[in-house]
């Protein structure tokens, strides 16, 4: 996509897709170009089969993956539905006969994106990349012997996935809490073609990052436990320790999620109300969800 100088300072709401290859560092100098070629064949074939026009795409090479921005004139549901199906099918085709199958981690988020001569930027881009690179995404590929995992942001799940649609099954997504550099966030994980995954625990002894609760499942938060007793006490009091985040209890059968739930993260804020972002933008918090609209 071409953007003139006047547009460089403008933000455009676009779908950001971050695609990373599994264990890319284990490919040698001979195999890595072949791996990169497979990634592009998978993505470009899927875009073509999903009727996503090339001029609606910004593709940015990341060495072991691709960063994509899709303009708002293409329905996000098409990327979450048909496009993801086509990615899975083409990936299965590419992996036939390979000793080491290509595995892809995909992160998705919709938000404000700035374009310049060198590529794209913005916190929406940062979040999509963080989701694809998260430890949960990496562990899911290994735990379920899968070749493709999708991790979406909370707002993208609420705005698009939760309503379902063609090739979109909300029941096949599992909620997880991810502790990112910017703070703790909620994400939704999906293994295309497989049932809703169980979020695997972090195998590192004593690790507090991105660990599910013992009874976590598709309808429950996979909460990251506190790293020590003080953090647990501060959560119980409703206060967040430095570098941590506080979230309300997950909604469950017979229990409503409190209205105006929020995540507290040190730094700038974002506010998302009725699919409209308020400035300034930050990936750390989602507020003001319209519970009454969802009940109706």
RODREN-217097 format. One record per residue (C-alpha): y, x, z negated; chain; residue number from 1. Coordinates in Angstrom, 3 decimals, decimal comma. Last residue first. Layout:
# RODREN-217097
+----------+----------+----------+-------+------+
:       yy :       xx :       zz : chain : resi :
+----------+----------+----------+-------+------+
:        Y :        X :        Z :     A :  NUM :
...
+----------+----------+----------+-------+------+
This chain:
# RODREN-217097
+----------+----------+----------+-------+------+
:       yy :       xx :       zz : chain : resi :
+----------+----------+----------+-------+------+
:   -8,495 :  -29,565 :  -24,782 :     A :  296 :
:   -9,611 :  -27,026 :  -27,375 :     A :  295 :
:   -8,339 :  -24,209 :  -25,129 :     A :  294 :
:   -4,923 :  -25,794 :  -24,872 :     A :  293 :
:   -4,765 :  -26,250 :  -28,641 :     A :  292 :
:   -5,685 :  -22,626 :  -29,211 :     A :  291 :
:   -2,804 :  -21,319 :  -27,090 :     A :  290 :
:   -2,963 :  -17,674 :  -27,992 :     A :  289 :
:    0,224 :  -16,418 :  -29,594 :     A :  288 :
:   -0,638 :  -12,771 :  -29,847 :     A :  287 :
:   -2,507 :   -9,983 :  -28,064 :     A :  286 :
:   -1,996 :   -6,475 :  -29,380 :     A :  285 :
:   -2,449 :   -2,773 :  -28,626 :     A :  284 :
:   -2,109 :   -2,417 :  -24,904 :     A :  283 :
:    1,651 :   -2,005 :  -24,972 :     A :  282 :
:    4,336 :   -3,714 :  -22,910 :     A :  281 :
:    7,974 :   -4,006 :  -23,930 :     A :  280 :
:    8,541 :   -6,759 :  -22,875 :     A :  279 :
:    6,875 :  -10,156 :  -23,025 :     A :  278 :
:    3,718 :  -10,780 :  -20,992 :     A :  277 :
:    3,070 :  -14,237 :  -19,593 :     A :  276 :
:   -0,543 :  -15,523 :  -19,469 :     A :  275 :
:    0,185 :  -18,276 :  -21,997 :     A :  274 :
:    1,671 :  -15,792 :  -24,454 :     A :  273 :
:    0,938 :  -12,068 :  -24,355 :     A :  272 :
:    3,022 :   -9,824 :  -26,567 :     A :  271 :
:    3,065 :   -6,085 :  -26,291 :     A :  270 :
:    4,068 :   -3,684 :  -28,985 :     A :  269 :
:    5,206 :   -0,089 :  -29,323 :     A :  268 :
:    3,628 :    2,213 :  -31,887 :     A :  267 :
:    1,324 :    1,763 :  -34,873 :     A :  266 :
:   -1,323 :   -0,858 :  -34,172 :     A :  265 :
:   -1,745 :   -4,244 :  -35,825 :     A :  264 :
:   -4,050 :   -6,643 :  -34,035 :     A :  263 :
:   -3,135 :  -10,284 :  -34,062 :     A :  262 :
:   -4,332 :  -13,804 :  -34,684 :     A :  261 :
:   -1,664 :  -16,420 :  -34,019 :     A :  260 :
:   -3,962 :  -19,339 :  -34,851 :     A :  259 :
:   -6,919 :  -18,589 :  -37,052 :     A :  258 :
:  -10,270 :  -18,589 :  -35,214 :     A :  257 :
:  -11,993 :  -21,853 :  -36,042 :     A :  256 :
:  -15,236 :  -22,016 :  -37,967 :     A :  255 :
:  -17,999 :  -24,572 :  -37,514 :     A :  254 :
:  -20,067 :  -22,174 :  -35,418 :     A :  253 :
:  -18,246 :  -18,837 :  -35,189 :     A :  252 :
:  -14,787 :  -17,392 :  -34,764 :     A :  251 :
:  -14,509 :  -13,728 :  -35,640 :     A :  250 :
:  -12,656 :  -12,785 :  -38,806 :     A :  249 :
:   -9,080 :  -11,603 :  -38,291 :     A :  248 :
:   -8,304 :   -8,118 :  -36,954 :     A :  247 :
:   -6,717 :   -5,120 :  -38,634 :     A :  246 :
:   -6,132 :   -1,814 :  -36,899 :     A :  245 :
:   -6,357 :    1,833 :  -37,827 :     A :  244 :
:   -4,195 :    4,877 :  -37,101 :     A :  243 :
:   -2,486 :    4,677 :  -40,483 :     A :  242 :
:   -4,087 :    2,096 :  -42,738 :     A :  241 :
:   -3,794 :   -1,581 :  -41,799 :     A :  240 :
:   -2,894 :   -4,202 :  -44,411 :     A :  239 :
:   -4,592 :   -7,569 :  -44,872 :     A :  238 :
:   -5,674 :   -6,935 :  -48,452 :     A :  237 :
:   -9,316 :   -6,840 :  -47,362 :     A :  236 :
:   -8,340 :   -4,449 :  -44,615 :     A :  235 :
:   -6,669 :   -2,153 :  -47,149 :     A :  234 :
:   -9,790 :   -2,201 :  -49,293 :     A :  233 :
:  -12,016 :   -1,237 :  -46,383 :     A :  232 :
:   -9,670 :    1,596 :  -45,404 :     A :  231 :
:   -9,732 :    2,866 :  -48,976 :     A :  230 :
:  -13,512 :    2,746 :  -49,069 :     A :  229 :
:  -13,958 :    4,999 :  -46,069 :     A :  228 :
:  -14,271 :    5,034 :  -42,269 :     A :  227 :
:  -13,914 :    1,283 :  -42,051 :     A :  226 :
:  -16,465 :   -0,549 :  -39,950 :     A :  225 :
:  -15,934 :   -1,208 :  -36,219 :     A :  224 :
:  -16,497 :   -4,915 :  -35,672 :     A :  223 :
:  -18,799 :   -6,189 :  -32,958 :     A :  222 :
:  -17,162 :   -9,608 :  -32,864 :     A :  221 :
:  -19,523 :  -12,552 :  -32,610 :     A :  220 :
:  -20,496 :  -14,953 :  -29,834 :     A :  219 :
:  -22,560 :  -12,585 :  -27,659 :     A :  218 :
:  -24,114 :  -10,938 :  -30,706 :     A :  217 :
:  -23,169 :   -8,954 :  -33,810 :     A :  216 :
:  -25,425 :   -9,469 :  -36,818 :     A :  215 :
:  -25,348 :   -5,883 :  -38,097 :     A :  214 :
:  -21,672 :   -5,411 :  -37,094 :     A :  213 :
:  -21,209 :   -3,292 :  -34,010 :     A :  212 :
:  -19,981 :    0,313 :  -34,055 :     A :  211 :
:  -17,060 :    1,406 :  -31,852 :     A :  210 :
:  -15,932 :    4,291 :  -34,053 :     A :  209 :
:  -16,953 :    4,689 :  -37,688 :     A :  208 :
:  -19,330 :    7,610 :  -37,242 :     A :  207 :
:  -21,312 :    8,564 :  -40,324 :     A :  206 :
:  -24,217 :    9,974 :  -38,341 :     A :  205 :
:  -23,593 :    9,863 :  -34,551 :     A :  204 :
:  -25,834 :    7,277 :  -32,916 :     A :  203 :
:  -22,972 :    4,770 :  -32,453 :     A :  202 :
:  -24,578 :    1,368 :  -32,650 :     A :  201 :
:  -25,612 :   -0,412 :  -29,477 :     A :  200 :
:  -23,714 :   -3,583 :  -28,463 :     A :  199 :
:  -26,353 :   -6,163 :  -27,608 :     A :  198 :
:  -26,043 :   -7,133 :  -23,976 :     A :  197 :
:  -25,549 :  -10,613 :  -22,538 :     A :  196 :
:  -28,442 :  -11,120 :  -20,138 :     A :  195 :
:  -28,835 :   -8,894 :  -17,050 :     A :  194 :
:  -27,754 :   -9,150 :  -13,392 :     A :  193 :
:  -24,375 :   -7,578 :  -14,043 :     A :  192 :
:  -24,271 :   -5,848 :  -17,463 :     A :  191 :
:  -21,201 :   -7,294 :  -19,184 :     A :  190 :
:  -19,008 :   -6,115 :  -22,048 :     A :  189 :
:  -15,928 :   -7,840 :  -23,461 :     A :  188 :
:  -13,143 :   -5,930 :  -25,197 :     A :  187 :
:  -11,218 :   -6,252 :  -28,452 :     A :  186 :
:   -8,811 :   -3,492 :  -29,403 :     A :  185 :
:   -8,395 :   -0,854 :  -32,120 :     A :  184 :
:   -5,571 :    1,622 :  -31,703 :     A :  183 :
:   -3,771 :    3,619 :  -29,022 :     A :  182 :
:   -6,403 :    6,348 :  -28,930 :     A :  181 :
:   -9,128 :    3,733 :  -28,669 :     A :  180 :
:  -11,305 :    2,090 :  -31,315 :     A :  179 :
:  -13,282 :   -0,526 :  -29,459 :     A :  178 :
:  -14,352 :   -3,844 :  -30,956 :     A :  177 :
:  -17,019 :   -5,649 :  -28,962 :     A :  176 :
:  -17,528 :   -9,109 :  -27,467 :     A :  175 :
:  -20,599 :   -9,727 :  -25,363 :     A :  174 :
:  -20,564 :  -11,186 :  -21,851 :     A :  173 :
:  -23,463 :  -12,989 :  -20,132 :     A :  172 :
:  -22,444 :  -16,337 :  -21,621 :     A :  171 :
:  -19,157 :  -16,166 :  -19,699 :     A :  170 :
:  -21,051 :  -16,469 :  -16,388 :     A :  169 :
:  -18,919 :  -15,616 :  -13,343 :     A :  168 :
:  -20,759 :  -15,711 :   -9,972 :     A :  167 :
:  -18,542 :  -18,629 :   -8,867 :     A :  166 :
:  -16,525 :  -19,731 :  -11,855 :     A :  165 :
:  -16,433 :  -19,414 :  -15,624 :     A :  164 :
:  -13,466 :  -20,472 :  -17,748 :     A :  163 :
:  -14,076 :  -17,682 :  -20,264 :     A :  162 :
:  -13,937 :  -15,065 :  -17,502 :     A :  161 :
:  -10,404 :  -15,773 :  -16,277 :     A :  160 :
:   -7,639 :  -16,004 :  -18,893 :     A :  159 :
:   -9,675 :  -15,314 :  -22,031 :     A :  158 :
:  -11,715 :  -12,464 :  -20,549 :     A :  157 :
:   -8,671 :  -10,907 :  -18,904 :     A :  156 :
:   -6,748 :  -11,121 :  -22,187 :     A :  155 :
:   -9,561 :   -9,481 :  -24,157 :     A :  154 :
:   -9,855 :   -6,591 :  -21,731 :     A :  153 :
:  -12,889 :   -6,234 :  -19,519 :     A :  152 :
:  -15,834 :   -3,828 :  -19,708 :     A :  151 :
:  -18,273 :   -3,888 :  -16,787 :     A :  150 :
:  -21,548 :   -1,951 :  -16,773 :     A :  149 :
:  -23,635 :   -0,820 :  -13,810 :     A :  148 :
:  -26,804 :    1,291 :  -13,464 :     A :  147 :
:  -28,760 :   -0,181 :  -16,343 :     A :  146 :
:  -31,446 :    1,336 :  -18,578 :     A :  145 :
:  -30,293 :   -1,058 :  -21,303 :     A :  144 :
:  -29,527 :    1,558 :  -23,956 :     A :  143 :
:  -28,310 :    4,214 :  -21,518 :     A :  142 :
:  -25,818 :    2,102 :  -19,575 :     A :  141 :
:  -24,718 :    0,408 :  -22,790 :     A :  140 :
:  -24,084 :    3,757 :  -24,479 :     A :  139 :
:  -21,489 :    4,846 :  -21,926 :     A :  138 :
:  -19,641 :    1,529 :  -21,995 :     A :  137 :
:  -19,635 :    1,586 :  -25,815 :     A :  136 :
:  -18,322 :    5,159 :  -25,840 :     A :  135 :
:  -15,300 :    4,054 :  -23,847 :     A :  134 :
:  -14,476 :    5,598 :  -20,462 :     A :  133 :
:  -14,349 :    2,326 :  -18,526 :     A :  132 :
:  -12,314 :    0,652 :  -21,269 :     A :  131 :
:   -9,929 :    3,611 :  -21,600 :     A :  130 :
:   -9,277 :    3,602 :  -17,845 :     A :  129 :
:   -8,438 :   -0,111 :  -17,801 :     A :  128 :
:   -6,201 :    0,394 :  -20,847 :     A :  127 :
:   -4,238 :    3,279 :  -19,332 :     A :  126 :
:   -3,633 :    1,379 :  -16,096 :     A :  125 :
:   -2,270 :   -1,619 :  -18,015 :     A :  124 :
:   -0,162 :    0,849 :  -20,001 :     A :  123 :
:    1,585 :    1,866 :  -16,830 :     A :  122 :
:    1,077 :    4,145 :  -13,866 :     A :  121 :
:    0,173 :    4,123 :  -10,185 :     A :  120 :
:   -0,027 :    6,771 :   -7,481 :     A :  119 :
:    1,860 :    9,848 :   -6,334 :     A :  118 :
:    4,552 :    8,273 :   -4,169 :     A :  117 :
:    5,303 :    5,657 :   -6,817 :     A :  116 :
:    3,762 :    2,410 :   -7,986 :     A :  115 :
:    4,348 :    0,711 :  -11,333 :     A :  114 :
:    1,770 :   -1,656 :  -12,811 :     A :  113 :
:    2,256 :   -4,646 :  -15,126 :     A :  112 :
:   -0,996 :   -6,180 :  -16,366 :     A :  111 :
:   -4,507 :   -7,312 :  -15,515 :     A :  110 :
:   -7,430 :   -5,362 :  -16,987 :     A :  109 :
:  -10,778 :   -4,128 :  -15,748 :     A :  108 :
:  -13,042 :   -1,193 :  -16,708 :     A :  107 :
:  -16,092 :   -0,281 :  -14,618 :     A :  106 :
:  -18,798 :    2,216 :  -15,614 :     A :  105 :
:  -21,047 :    3,250 :  -12,736 :     A :  104 :
:  -24,519 :    4,808 :  -12,720 :     A :  103 :
:  -25,907 :    6,707 :   -9,728 :     A :  102 :
:  -29,646 :    7,059 :   -9,968 :     A :  101 :
:  -31,111 :   10,545 :  -10,643 :     A :  100 :
:  -34,312 :   11,018 :   -8,612 :     A :   99 :
:  -32,849 :    8,827 :   -5,884 :     A :   98 :
:  -35,367 :    6,801 :   -3,864 :     A :   97 :
:  -33,348 :    3,607 :   -3,906 :     A :   96 :
:  -30,073 :    4,269 :   -5,717 :     A :   95 :
:  -27,802 :    3,494 :   -2,766 :     A :   94 :
:  -29,384 :    0,051 :   -2,299 :     A :   93 :
:  -29,076 :   -0,775 :   -5,992 :     A :   92 :
:  -25,418 :    0,272 :   -5,856 :     A :   91 :
:  -24,870 :   -1,956 :   -2,817 :     A :   90 :
:  -26,302 :   -4,963 :   -4,664 :     A :   89 :
:  -24,384 :   -4,283 :   -7,881 :     A :   88 :
:  -21,080 :   -3,746 :   -6,091 :     A :   87 :
:  -21,642 :   -6,933 :   -4,071 :     A :   86 :
:  -22,173 :   -8,968 :   -7,232 :     A :   85 :
:  -19,042 :   -7,430 :   -8,736 :     A :   84 :
:  -17,037 :   -8,403 :   -5,656 :     A :   83 :
:  -18,339 :  -11,976 :   -5,747 :     A :   82 :
:  -17,394 :  -12,692 :   -9,335 :     A :   81 :
:  -14,951 :  -10,552 :  -11,307 :     A :   80 :
:  -13,220 :   -9,474 :   -8,097 :     A :   79 :
:  -13,109 :  -13,003 :   -6,680 :     A :   78 :
:  -11,952 :  -14,362 :  -10,049 :     A :   77 :
:   -8,924 :  -12,053 :   -9,871 :     A :   76 :
:   -7,742 :  -13,997 :   -6,833 :     A :   75 :
:   -6,181 :  -11,728 :   -4,203 :     A :   74 :
:   -2,435 :  -12,304 :   -3,711 :     A :   73 :
:   -1,812 :  -10,567 :   -7,032 :     A :   72 :
:   -2,288 :   -7,130 :   -5,554 :     A :   71 :
:   -5,377 :   -5,092 :   -6,416 :     A :   70 :
:   -5,047 :   -1,709 :   -8,129 :     A :   69 :
:   -7,956 :    0,733 :   -7,977 :     A :   68 :
:   -8,750 :    3,995 :   -9,766 :     A :   67 :
:  -11,795 :    5,799 :   -8,382 :     A :   66 :
:  -14,431 :    8,007 :   -9,963 :     A :   65 :
:  -15,717 :   11,528 :  -10,554 :     A :   64 :
:  -12,795 :   13,226 :   -8,821 :     A :   63 :
:  -10,217 :   10,581 :   -9,721 :     A :   62 :
:   -9,292 :    9,328 :   -6,249 :     A :   61 :
:   -6,651 :    6,597 :   -6,083 :     A :   60 :
:   -7,253 :    3,388 :   -4,183 :     A :   59 :
:   -4,425 :    0,844 :   -3,815 :     A :   58 :
:   -5,726 :   -2,377 :   -2,359 :     A :   57 :
:   -4,175 :   -5,478 :   -0,764 :     A :   56 :
:   -3,803 :   -3,642 :    2,564 :     A :   55 :
:   -7,576 :   -3,202 :    2,688 :     A :   54 :
:   -8,204 :   -6,934 :    2,634 :     A :   53 :
:  -10,624 :   -8,252 :   -0,022 :     A :   52 :
:  -13,182 :  -10,294 :    1,914 :     A :   51 :
:  -15,913 :   -9,906 :   -0,756 :     A :   50 :
:  -18,161 :   -8,178 :    1,795 :     A :   49 :
:  -15,367 :   -5,722 :    2,663 :     A :   48 :
:  -14,496 :   -4,980 :   -0,949 :     A :   47 :
:  -18,181 :   -4,487 :   -1,787 :     A :   46 :
:  -18,688 :   -2,103 :    1,139 :     A :   45 :
:  -15,616 :   -0,128 :    0,061 :     A :   44 :
:  -16,800 :    0,142 :   -3,533 :     A :   43 :
:  -20,413 :    1,146 :   -2,861 :     A :   42 :
:  -19,610 :    3,498 :    0,002 :     A :   41 :
:  -16,853 :    5,104 :   -2,070 :     A :   40 :
:  -19,188 :    5,719 :   -5,006 :     A :   39 :
:  -21,912 :    7,067 :   -2,715 :     A :   38 :
:  -19,514 :    9,590 :   -1,166 :     A :   37 :
:  -18,561 :   10,815 :   -4,628 :     A :   36 :
:  -22,219 :   11,352 :   -5,538 :     A :   35 :
:  -22,813 :   13,257 :   -2,304 :     A :   34 :
:  -19,782 :   15,446 :   -3,033 :     A :   33 :
:  -21,202 :   16,079 :   -6,551 :     A :   32 :
:  -24,696 :   17,034 :   -5,393 :     A :   31 :
:  -23,906 :   20,472 :   -3,973 :     A :   30 :
:  -21,436 :   21,578 :   -6,631 :     A :   29 :
:  -23,791 :   20,526 :   -9,420 :     A :   28 :
:  -23,921 :   17,073 :  -10,981 :     A :   27 :
:  -24,222 :   17,080 :  -14,790 :     A :   26 :
:  -20,477 :   16,673 :  -15,276 :     A :   25 :
:  -20,634 :   13,247 :  -13,641 :     A :   24 :
:  -22,634 :   11,895 :  -16,549 :     A :   23 :
:  -22,191 :    8,283 :  -15,400 :     A :   22 :
:  -19,641 :    7,814 :  -12,645 :     A :   21 :
:  -16,290 :    6,214 :  -13,441 :     A :   20 :
:  -14,561 :    3,171 :  -11,934 :     A :   19 :
:  -11,197 :    1,926 :  -13,217 :     A :   18 :
:  -10,050 :   -1,434 :  -11,899 :     A :   17 :
:   -6,462 :   -2,624 :  -12,384 :     A :   16 :
:   -5,630 :   -6,207 :  -11,431 :     A :   15 :
:   -1,959 :   -6,485 :  -10,624 :     A :   14 :
:    1,283 :   -7,686 :  -12,161 :     A :   13 :
:    4,001 :   -5,741 :  -10,367 :     A :   12 :
:    6,521 :   -3,651 :  -12,291 :     A :   11 :
:    9,685 :   -2,482 :  -10,619 :     A :   10 :
:   11,089 :    1,039 :  -11,008 :     A :    9 :
:    9,381 :    2,320 :   -7,861 :     A :    8 :
:   10,289 :   -0,781 :   -5,864 :     A :    7 :
:   13,660 :    0,442 :   -4,617 :     A :    6 :
:   12,081 :    3,676 :   -3,379 :     A :    5 :
:    9,812 :    1,863 :   -0,956 :     A :    4 :
:    6,249 :    0,877 :   -1,753 :     A :    3 :
:    3,485 :    1,226 :    0,819 :     A :    2 :
:    0,000 :    0,000 :    0,000 :     A :    1 :
+----------+----------+----------+-------+------+
